[in-house]
Amino acid sequence: MARFTIFVLCFVIFFLIGMLFGLDKQSHHFEENAIYPIKYSESLDINIEKERMHTLNTQKQSPHFTQKLATGLEKIVTGFYEGVVQVIYQISSLLF
């Protein structure tokens, strides 16, 4: 039974590490040193001002239900992950 539990915990850790690295790789779509041309026009200034006003208006609103749910799930998963790491650390300290 203990062997099965250790295997499951190892698989969970590898899965979570893979998820963290996978999400980090996915967020970098553009090359960091690449230069992307930007066309400038006067309408761009107007669009930027409208975007700023829109962002200010949306920031004043309370967080959406999805954001609250995501924050809650993040706390749960982080707590679970920390617990798993602590358990495996304690097991490894007993063995070595």
N, C-alpha and C positions, 0 to 999 in steps of 0.2 A: 504494500500500500504506500509506503514512504517513497519507494522508487517511482511509482506512478505519479505521485504528487510533485516530486522534483522534476520529472520530465514535463509535466504540464506547466509548472512555473517557468521552466526554461523556454518552452515554446511561447508562452505569453510574453516573456521578456524580449525574445527575438522578434516577435510580431510587433511589439510596441516600438522597439528600436528601428525596425524596418519602416514602420509608419512615420516616425519622426524624420528619418532621413529621406524618405520618399516625398513627404510634404515639403521639405526644405528644397529638394531638387526641383520640384514642380513649380515652385514660386519664382524661379530664376529663368524666365523665358528669353530675356534679352542679354546680349553680351555687354559686359560692364564697360569695356573700352570702345565700343562701337559708337560712331557718330551718326545720328539720325537727323536728316534735314527737316527743318520746320519752315513751312511757308507762312509768311507774316502778311496780315492785312488788317485794315482798320476794324473790320467786323470781328476780328479775333479779340481785340480789346473789349468790345461790347460783350462778346460771349464769355470772356473771362470774368467780367464784372457780374454778369448774370449768374455764372457758376458760383462765384463767391457769395452772392446773396442767397442762392439756393442752399449752399452748404451751411450758412449761418442759420437759416430757417430750420433746416433739418437737425442741426445740432441742438437747438433749443427744445426739441421734442423729446419725450421720454423714450427710453430704449424699447425697441420692438420686442414682442413675445419671443421671437426666434433668437434674438440676441440674449435675452434673459435665460432661455433654455440652453443655449450654447455655453454661456458662462457657467451655469450650474453643472452641465455635463463635463465641462473642462475641470472643474474643481473635483468632481467625483472621480474622474479618470486619473487625475494627477495624484489624488490621495491614494487610490488603489495601486497605482504604479509605485509610489513611494513605499507603500506597505510591502509590496512584492519584493522590491529591492532590499528593504530592511530584512525581510525573512531570509532571502538568499544570502545576504551578507552574514547573518547570524549562523546559517548553516555552514557557509564556507569557513567562518572563523572557528567553528567547532571541529571541522575536518582537518584544518591546517594549523 
